[in-house]
Amino acid sequence: MANVVLLGAQWGDEGKGKIVDYLMDDMDAVVRYQGGNNAGHTVEIDDERYVLHLVPSGILRPGKTCVIGNGVVINPLTLCDELDGLAKRGIDVQDRFFISDRAHMVFPYHVALDSGLEAAGRIGEKIGTTQRGIGPAYADKVSRRNLRMGDLKRADFAEVLADRAAEKNRGLAAIGAPPVTLDDFIHDMKRAAATLQPFITDTVSLLHGMLRDGRSLLFEGAQGAMLDIDFGTYPFVTSSNTTVGGACTGSGVPPRSIDRTLGIIKAYTTRVGEGPFPTECTDAIGHELGTRGNEFGATTGRPRRCGWFDAVLARYSAMINGFDGLAVTKLDVLDDLETLKIAVAYESNGRRIDTFPGTIAELTACRPIYEQWPGWQKSTKLATAFSELPKNAQRYLQRLAELTGAPIEIMSVGPRRASTFRVRD
């Protein structure tokens, strides 16, 4: 079985958790390679609904190995809560859940800094972060001032952490944010260390051992390609590489071991937080998409901004990630619409633009050029094969694939595990 990178092709929230869960039936292990608990992956199995933030979605498949790679930033307290929640629901993680000793940690002072900086406005306007401390943790990583999961095993961990926290408290005071209470902080971190130490290991050696044994690996990204720190709509992005390259740097697995890349797209486009969004619908259509699609962030509960499918964005995402195939989600949200639109290009200052602009100023000046497509106004929720979809739905999907430049391999027509089927192998 091939080793596959699965990532969101838009601004996140495409349904990665659901597709990871679906694919894990044929995979041996799943590796989360970037991000932190600023992303929520939702999976519905029968009448049960699971929301995961750090633990890979494959944990819901008994016997599957789940790995948090070195590229993830981990809030130990949040991870402990998540593991406790899984245990209470009968999900056994023993002997199949592993945490990289090289993964960096997110501490309460990172969260406080994130909130304080967002409230103050970093560049004169808000970025729209989840305020989970992810950016400050990655900043400490790059400035070589952070602690990693392997440090939880150090005999002097509490002393080192207390020194770092005291230093960060001075920074919090400078922006008018309340300090972290050191005694409570150290106590909580000692408790988290005791819980997490058994799972911490050299995951690079673990993964390479799996590769030698011919086991199949699924690499799970958080957020979406357009939130990549380098290739996304900077500065309205996350603090890590969400694109395919992040799978290698965030796991220690070399590019030659990656066989396929699968991109996930919604049948329309959404964005949470701030930043330009050319196809956003601020009218009744946008409201209807948000209501029918239950477009609220799994991590923050914030309403997502909704709009028509942006093929310019999708083409760009396919170009930088090399998608071999697509998984399309939430087709059913469009079931009742009489007419659909697809942005096939942009217009700016009288010029047609077919490529995705590299700067916010350029993108903000762009207006979408739309194709109109007839809706199908029939339910797709019971479809189990592409041929069972209404003809207009099939034509719409074929156009999305043509414009994106990759074939559709998987379809999702509802939130549950059973609402997903293969279009082609």
N, C-alpha and C positions, 0 to 999 in steps of 0.2 A: 504493500500500500504506500502511496506517495506521502511525502511530508508537505504539508499545506500551510500557507500563511493566510489567515482570514482577517480582513480588516474592513472598516467602514469606508465607503467611497465618498461620502458627503461630509457634513459637519457633525457626525456622530448621531447616536440614537437611531441607527438604522435597523436594530434588532440583532446585534451580534451574539448576545447571549442565547437567543433562541436558535440561531443557526449553529453555534458551537454545540449546543445540546443535541441538535439533530445529527450533525456530522460525527459526533463521538461514538455513535453506534458502530462505526467502521474504523475508528482510530484507537490507538493504544494509550496515548498520553496527550495532554493539552498543556501548553506553556503560555502563561501571561507574560508579555515582554516589555510593557511600558505603562506609564500612568500611575495612578494611585486610587484612593477611594473617592476620587472626583468623578468616577464613572459608575453607573449602575447598569447591570445586566439582568434583565427580567426573563424568567422562564415560567411558563404555565404548563403543568402536567396534570391532566384530568381536572380536578377541582382545586388543586394546590398551586399557589403562586409563590415563586421564590425570587427574591431580589438580592443579587450578589454584587459586592463592590470590589473585593480584592481576590477572593477565592475564585479560580476559573470555573466557568459554568459546567464544565465536564464533571465536576464533583457529584453532580446529580445522577450520573451513570455509575452504578455499582461496579467496582473492580477497576475503574479507569484511574490512571496516574495523573495527578495534577501538580503543576510546578509553577511557583512564582519566581520569575527570572530576575537577574541582577538589574535590569533596566527599570523595574518597578520601584516606586518609593512607597514605603509601607508605614502606616500608622499602627504601631503595635497594639494600642488599646482598641482601635476599631477592628483589627483582625481578630483579636481575642473575642470580642462581642460577636463577630460573624461566625466564628467556629462554634461558640456556645449556642448560637441560634440554630446552626445546622445539627448539632448534637441533640438538641431538644426536639428536633423534627425527625430524628432517627437516621440521620445521614452520618455514616461512619467514615472518618477520614484517616484513621490510623493505617500506617504502612503504605499509604498511597498519596499523601500530601507532603510536598517538600518546598522549602523556602531557601532561596539563594543566600549564602552567607555574605555575598557581595551587594545585595540589595540595600539601598539607603533607607533611613528611617525618617518619618514625619513625626515631629513632637508638638506638644501643645503650644510651644512658643512660635512654631511655624504657622500654626492656625491663627494665633493672635496677630502675628505680623501680616498675614494674608488679609485678614479682616480690616486691620488698621490701614494698610496701604490702599485697599480697594475703597474704603470710605474716604480717604484723603484724595484719591484720584492720582494715578501713577504718572500719567502724561497729560493731565488736564481733563481726562475723561475716563470713565470706568471701563474696565476690560470685560467685566461680567464673569469673573471667576466664581467657582463654587465655594470659595473661602474655606477650603479644606486643608490649606497649608502646602499645597503641592508645589506651587512656584517657588516659595521660599526654601523648601527642602531641596529642590533641584538647584537653586542658586547656591546653597551651601555645599552641595555635591561638587559643583563646578569650581567653587572657590576653595575646595579641599578643606572645608571646616565642618563636615557632617560626620555622623556615626553610621555604621552599617550593621546589618542584622547579626553578623558574626561577632560584633563587639558586645552583644548581650552575654557572651560567654566569658568576657574579661573579668578578672577578679576585682579590678578597680573601676568597673563600669559606672557605679553610682557616683564615685568621686569625679570622674571625667564629665559625666552628664551634668552634675551640679555646677561645675565650672562653666560649661557651655550655656546652661540656662541662666546663670547670673549675668553672663555677657549679653545674652539676648534680651534680658530684662532691661538692660540699659538702652538697648535699641528700641524697645517698646515704649519706654518712658519718653524717648525723643520724639515719637509720633503721637504721644498722648494716649497710648493704649495701656490697659491695666496689665500688671506683671503676672507671671506664672508663680503660683505659690510653691516654693521649692519642696517643702516637706511632703505635701500631697503628691506632687509630681514624681518625686523619687520613689515614694511608696507604690504608686500605680505602675511605674515602669518596672520595679522589681517583681511585682505580681505578673506583669505581662511577660517578662523574661522567663519566669518559671514555667509559664504555659507554653511558650513558643520554642524554647531551646530544643526540645526533641525533634522538631520539624526542620531545623536549620542545618543545611549541609552544603557541600560543594556541588551545586547543581550542574556546573559545566561538565564535570566528570560523569555525573549521573546521566545527562542527556547524551553525551558521546558514547556511553556504554549502551544506551538504548539504540542509538544509530548503528553501532557495530552488530547488535543483535537483530537488526532488521525490523525494529518496531516503528510504527508510524506515529509521527508527531504532528499535532495541530497547534499552530502558533496563533494566539488570540490577542488582538490589539484592543486597546480602549480608545474612546473618542472616535474621530474620523480623520480621513486624510487631509481635509481642509483645515484642520486644527493643528497640523504639524508645525513645529517651531520654525522650520526652514521653508517649507513649501506651502503652508497655509496662509490665511488672510492676516498676516502679521500686522500689528501686535495683538489682534483679537484671536489668539491661538492658545493652545496649552503649552506646557513647558518641556515637552519631550518629542521624540520623533515617532509619530503615529503611523508613518508610511512603512513600506516593506523593509527598508533598510534597518529600521528599529528592531525587527525580529532577530536579526543577527547580532547587533550590538547589545541588545537587551537580553540575550540568552546564552551567547557564547557558541552558537551553532554557526558554521561557516556558510556563505552563500551557496556553495556547491551542493549542500545538503538539502536545499529548498527545491522541491520539484514543481510546485504549483502555487499560484497566488489567486485567491478568490475574493472578489470585492462584493460588498453588500450595498445595495441601493434601495431606498424607498421608492415607491412608484410616484412619489412627489418629493418635495424637498422641505426639510425643516432645519431650524437653527435655534439653539438656546443661547442666551447671553447677548452681548453687544456685537457690533460689527456689521459691515455691509452685507446685503442679501438681495441680489438683483431681482429674483423672481418672487419676492415676498408678496403675499396678498393680505392687505390690511382691511379688506372688505368682508362681506358675508361669506365668500368662498374660503378665505383664510380661517374664519371662525368655524365654518363647517368642517374643514379638514382637521382642525385642532380638536373639535368635539368628537367627531366620529373616530378619529385616530387615537383618542385619549392621550393627546400630546402634552404630557407633563413629565418633567425630569424625574427619573427614578431615584436620583441622589438628592435633589433639592426640592422637588415638587414644583419648580418654576414652569409656567406655560411655555411651550415651544412656539416660535414663530413659524408659520407655515406658508408654503407657496408652491407654484407649479414646478415640474421637473426641469432642472437646469442641465441641459446636455453639454453646454460649454464646460461647466464644472466637472461633469462626469467624464468627459473626454480627457480633460487635463489629469484627473485622478487616475484614469486608466493608463495614461502615458507614463506617469512617474512611478506607478506601481507594477506595471506590466501584467494586468489582470488576464488570466487564462479563462476566466469565466465569471459570471455574476450570479448572485442570489438576490432576488427581488422580493421585498417585503411590503406588507400593507396594501396590496392591490385592492382588497375588499373595501378600503376606505373610499375609493373612487366610484363604488358601484352605482350610486344614485345620481351622479353628475351627468347632465345632458351633453356638455361640451368640455373637453380637456384641452390644455395648452402645454406645449413643450417649447422651452427656449432653445433655439438652434444656433443663435449667435447673439451678439450685443451690438448696440449702436452707441457711439460716443462722438459728439461734435460732428455729426454728419457722416462718420465713417463706420463701416461694418467691421466688427472685431470677432474673429472666430476662435481666438485663443484666450485663455484666462489671464487677466492682467496680473502683473507682479507687485503692484503697489496699491495701497488703500485709496489713494487719490484717484488713480485710474479706474479702479473698480467702482468707486462711488459715483463716478460720472457715467457709468454704463447703464443703458436701458435694454431690457431683453427684446429680442426679435422672436416672435412666437409663430409656431405652426399650430393650427387648431385641428383637433381630432374628435370625432363623434364618440360619445360615451356609450355604454352598453345597457345601463339602467336595468341590470339583472344582478342577482346575488352571485358572487363567486365563492362564497364561504364553504360550500360543500364540494368544490372541485378537488379531485385527487389526481388529475392529469392535465397537461396543457391543453389537450384536445377537448376537455370538458369545459373550458372557459368560453364565454361568449366570443363570437368572431371579432367584434370590435375590440375586446380586451386583448385577444391574441395579436391583432394588428398593432395596437398601441405598444405592447411589450416588444414586438419585433422591431418597431421603430426605435424604442429606447436602446435596444441592443445594437442596432445599426449605428446610431449616433454615438454611442459610448465606445464601440469598437471591440466588444467582447460578447460572446454568446451567453444566453441565460441558461444556467444549469439547475438552479433551485428556485422554487416559488413558494411564497408564504401568503395564505389568504385568511389568516386569523391569528390570534395570539397563542393558541395552544400548540403543543408538540404535534398533535395529529393533523394540524392545518398546514403542514409543510410537505412538499413532494418534489421529486426530481423531475426536471425537464429533459436532461440528458446526462450521461455519465462522462 
